[in-house]
């Protein structure tokens, strides 16, 4: 068994959709990034890759390769990461993601995120946990400047 940890952060920007956990969350602002800036999926990919000692998401999907990954749906990246892990002989035990966001409130979207991520990874719903928290108005998340996400996974 191998454990992996991932972390990602993106700042808010106007006139962009907000993607979290593979679903679009209603919001008046989205996250700035080369891809769709889904911090939850990015943290999950880093945790998965880290558990297998396969470096990180930026190594496999760099933002320096012209437009290849510009605006890409992060679910595509997650599918590719899972394919790499399966090819290397790993399978997911479980994953646990925490999204730190002062706004918007994410409770109504958690179950949809879990289902989406389970479907994309080709695993059971019980293998995917998604939680949300605020930072009690502290730090960049608390000042509503962006969103952070943390993920841990267990691979077998």
TITI-877362 format. One line per 3 residues: number of its first residue (from 1); their letters; for each residue x, y, z of N, C-alpha, C. Coordinates in steps of 0.1 Angstrom, whole numbers, plus 5000, padded with zeros to 4 digits. Last residue first. Example, Ala and Ser with C-alpha at 12.3 -4.5 7.8 and 13.67 -1.06 7.14 Angstrom:
<sites>
2 = SA = 5128 4978 5071 5137 4989 5071 5129 5000 5079  5132 4943 5078 5123 4955 5078 5132 4967 5078 $
</sites>
This chain:
<sites>
156 = XXX = 4968 5006 4961 4972 4992 4964 4979 4987 4952  4968 5039 4976 4969 5030 4964 4973 5016 4969  4951 5064 4990 4957 5052 4993 4957 5043 4980 $
153 = XXX = 4954 5100 4991 4949 5088 4985 4957 5076 4991  4944 5133 4998 4952 5121 5002 4945 5109 4995  4944 5168 4991 4939 5154 4988 4949 5144 4993 $
150 = XXX = 4932 5201 4992 4941 5191 4997 4935 5177 4994  4928 5233 4978 4923 5219 4979 4935 5210 4984  4917 5267 4978 4927 5257 4980 4921 5243 4981 $
147 = XXX = 4908 5297 4961 4904 5284 4967 4916 5275 4968  4908 5333 4966 4910 5321 4959 4905 5309 4967  4901 5355 4980 4910 5357 4969 4911 5345 4960 $
144 = XXX = 4886 5357 5004 4879 5354 4992 4887 5357 4979  4899 5357 5027 4897 5371 5021 4890 5369 5007  4902 5330 5031 4892 5338 5040 4889 5352 5034 $
141 = XXX = 4922 5325 5013 4909 5319 5012 4899 5327 5019  4943 5340 5024 4938 5343 5011 4925 5337 5008  4935 5343 5060 4943 5340 5048 4937 5344 5035 $
138 = XXX = 4902 5338 5074 4917 5339 5076 4924 5336 5063  4875 5332 5076 4879 5345 5071 4894 5348 5073  4875 5304 5081 4870 5314 5091 4876 5328 5088 $
135 = XXX = 4879 5290 5059 4891 5293 5068 4888 5303 5078  4856 5263 5053 4861 5277 5052 4874 5278 5060  4854 5232 5035 4855 5239 5048 4858 5254 5044 $
132 = XXX = 4842 5200 5023 4845 5215 5021 4845 5221 5035  4851 5168 5009 4846 5177 5020 4849 5191 5017  4847 5137 4995 4849 5152 4992 4843 5159 5004 $
129 = XXX = 4859 5105 4988 4853 5114 4998 4857 5129 4994  4856 5075 4972 4858 5089 4970 4851 5098 4981  4847 5050 4975 4862 5052 4974 4866 5067 4973 $
126 = XXX = 4820 5048 4972 4826 5047 4985 4841 5049 4986  4817 5047 4944 4814 5060 4951 4820 5060 4965  4843 5029 4928 4830 5029 4935 4829 5043 4943 $
123 = XXX = 4858 5041 4897 4858 5034 4910 4845 5036 4917  4866 5056 4875 4862 5042 4873 4862 5034 4886  4872 5083 4876 4882 5074 4880 4879 5059 4878 $
120 = XXX = 4847 5093 4868 4859 5096 4860 4870 5086 4863  4830 5084 4889 4828 5080 4875 4840 5082 4866  4842 5097 4911 4841 5082 4910 4839 5077 4896 $
117 = XXX = 4837 5124 4903 4851 5119 4904 4851 5103 4904  4809 5124 4903 4816 5127 4891 4830 5122 4892  4803 5118 4930 4798 5109 4919 4806 5112 4906 $
114 = XXX = 4815 5140 4943 4819 5126 4946 4815 5117 4934  4800 5161 4932 4815 5161 4930 4819 5146 4932  4775 5156 4941 4777 5156 4927 4792 5155 4924 $
111 = XXX = 4779 5159 4969 4775 5146 4964 4778 5145 4949  4786 5187 4970 4795 5177 4974 4792 5163 4968  4768 5208 4966 4775 5202 4954 4784 5190 4957 $
108 = XXX = 4759 5220 4989 4749 5214 4980 4755 5207 4968  4784 5229 5002 4776 5217 5007 4766 5212 4996  4797 5252 4994 4798 5240 4985 4790 5228 4990 $
105 = XXX = 4794 5286 4990 4791 5275 4999 4790 5263 4990  4821 5301 4970 4808 5299 4974 4806 5288 4984  4839 5313 4999 4828 5314 4990 4831 5306 4977 $
102 = XXX = 4860 5300 5012 4851 5309 5019 4838 5311 5012  4873 5268 5009 4867 5280 5001 4858 5288 5011  4891 5241 5005 4890 5252 5014 4885 5264 5006 $
99 = XXX = 4883 5207 5002 4883 5220 4995 4881 5231 5005  4897 5177 5006 4892 5188 5013 4893 5200 5005  4894 5143 4997 4897 5156 4993 4890 5166 5002 $
96 = XXX = 4905 5111 4996 4899 5120 5005 4903 5134 5001  4902 5078 4983 4907 5091 4982 4899 5100 4991  4913 5043 4984 4904 5054 4986 4910 5067 4984 $
93 = XXX = 4927 5025 4965 4920 5021 4977 4909 5031 4981  4931 5021 4931 4928 5030 4942 4921 5023 4953  4959 5002 4920 4945 5005 4920 4942 5013 4932 $
90 = XXX = 4988 4997 4898 4981 5002 4910 4966 5003 4908  5002 4991 4875 4998 4980 4884 4991 4984 4897  5008 5009 4856 5019 5006 4865 5015 4995 4875 $
87 = XXX = 4983 5011 4845 4994 5005 4836 5005 5001 4845  4970 5025 4865 4966 5011 4862 4977 5004 4854  4984 5050 4863 4985 5042 4875 4981 5027 4873 $
84 = XXX = 4976 5058 4838 4990 5056 4841 4992 5047 4853  4949 5061 4842 4954 5051 4832 4969 5048 4834  4948 5082 4860 4943 5068 4864 4948 5058 4854 $
81 = XXX = 4958 5102 4844 4965 5098 4856 4961 5084 4860  4937 5104 4825 4950 5100 4821 4959 5095 4832  4916 5112 4842 4915 5099 4834 4929 5094 4830 $
78 = XXX = 4926 5137 4849 4924 5127 4859 4923 5113 4853  4926 5151 4824 4939 5148 4831 4937 5137 4841  4898 5151 4821 4907 5144 4811 4920 5141 4817 $
75 = XXX = 4891 5168 4841 4886 5154 4842 4894 5145 4832  4899 5193 4834 4907 5185 4843 4903 5171 4845  4898 5204 4802 4890 5199 4813 4898 5190 4822 $
72 = XXX = 4921 5229 4792 4917 5215 4792 4908 5212 4804  4931 5255 4788 4917 5253 4790 4912 5239 4791  4960 5241 4774 4953 5253 4777 4938 5251 4777 $
69 = XXX = 4975 5219 4766 4966 5218 4778 4959 5230 4782  4986 5229 4742 4981 5215 4743 4972 5213 4755  4997 5253 4735 4983 5253 4739 4977 5239 4741 $
66 = XXX = 5029 5249 4747 5020 5257 4739 5006 5256 4744  5038 5237 4772 5037 5230 4759 5027 5237 4750  5038 5247 4797 5047 5253 4788 5047 5246 4774 $
63 = XXX = 5023 5235 4816 5017 5247 4809 5026 5254 4800  5025 5199 4815 5030 5212 4818 5023 5223 4810  5017 5172 4827 5008 5181 4819 5013 5196 4820 $
60 = XXX = 5037 5160 4842 5030 5153 4831 5022 5161 4822  5045 5181 4859 5055 5173 4851 5049 5166 4839  5021 5189 4871 5029 5198 4862 5039 5192 4854 $
57 = XXX = 5015 5167 4887 5007 5170 4875 5014 5180 4866  5046 5149 4896 5034 5157 4898 5026 5160 4885  5061 5117 4902 5062 5131 4901 5049 5138 4904 $
54 = XXX = 5054 5091 4909 5054 5095 4894 5054 5110 4893  5050 5076 4932 5063 5081 4929 5065 5085 4914  5024 5070 4937 5031 5060 4928 5045 5065 4925 $
51 = XXX = 5017 5091 4953 5016 5078 4959 5024 5068 4951  5018 5112 4933 5028 5111 4944 5028 5097 4951  4996 5107 4917 5009 5105 4912 5020 5104 4922 $
48 = XXX = 4976 5112 4937 4977 5099 4930 4991 5097 4924  4981 5138 4944 4981 5128 4954 4983 5114 4948  4978 5151 4919 4991 5151 4926 4992 5141 4937 $
45 = XXX = 4950 5146 4915 4960 5141 4906 4974 5140 4912  4940 5161 4937 4938 5146 4936 4948 5140 4927  4947 5187 4929 4952 5181 4942 4951 5166 4942 $
42 = XXX = 4931 5188 4906 4946 5190 4905 4953 5184 4918  4905 5185 4915 4911 5175 4907 4926 5176 4906  4904 5209 4930 4902 5196 4937 4908 5185 4928 $
39 = XXX = 4909 5230 4912 4919 5228 4923 4917 5214 4929  4906 5235 4881 4898 5227 4891 4908 5222 4902  4914 5250 4858 4918 5254 4872 4910 5247 4883 $
36 = XXX = 4913 5243 4832 4900 5248 4838 4902 5252 4853  4946 5255 4827 4936 5245 4824 4923 5251 4829  4959 5277 4838 4961 5273 4824 4951 5264 4819 $
33 = XXX = 4937 5298 4858 4947 5288 4856 4948 5284 4841  4916 5312 4881 4925 5315 4871 4935 5303 4870  4882 5303 4887 4895 5303 4891 4905 5305 4879 $
30 = XXX = 4853 5326 4887 4859 5313 4885 4874 5314 4890  4824 5342 4899 4838 5342 4895 4843 5328 4895  4799 5338 4908 4801 5350 4899 4815 5352 4895 $
27 = XXX = 4787 5304 4904 4795 5315 4911 4797 5326 4902  4779 5270 4905 4774 5284 4902 4782 5294 4911  4803 5248 4894 4796 5253 4906 4791 5267 4903 $
24 = XXX = 4806 5221 4874 4806 5235 4874 4797 5240 4885  4827 5193 4885 4814 5199 4881 4815 5214 4881  4852 5184 4893 4847 5180 4880 4833 5185 4876 $
21 = XXX = 4859 5197 4916 4855 5183 4917 4849 5178 4904  4849 5227 4902 4854 5220 4914 4850 5206 4914  4850 5256 4883 4850 5241 4882 4856 5235 4895 $
18 = XXX = 4834 5284 4874 4841 5278 4886 4839 5263 4885  4841 5303 4844 4833 5294 4852 4841 5288 4863  4848 5338 4843 4853 5324 4841 4844 5315 4849 $
15 = XXX = 4846 5365 4851 4843 5361 4838 4849 5347 4834  4874 5371 4874 4860 5373 4869 4859 5367 4855  4891 5348 4895 4892 5358 4884 4877 5359 4879 $
12 = XXX = 4909 5336 4924 4897 5339 4917 4900 5349 4906  4938 5314 4922 4931 5326 4926 4918 5328 4918  4944 5281 4935 4942 5290 4923 4934 5303 4928 $
9 = XXX = 4962 5253 4946 4956 5266 4949 4955 5274 4936  4967 5220 4959 4967 5230 4948 4959 5242 4953  4982 5190 4969 4977 5203 4973 4977 5212 4961 $
6 = XXX = 4983 5156 4980 4983 5166 4970 4977 5179 4975  4998 5125 4989 4993 5138 4993 4994 5148 4982  4995 5089 4992 5000 5101 4985 4992 5113 4990 $
3 = XXX = 5007 5057 5001 4998 5069 5004 5004 5081 4996  5004 5023 4993 5011 5035 4992 5002 5047 4994  5008 4988 5000 5000 5000 5000 5009 5012 5000 $
</sites>
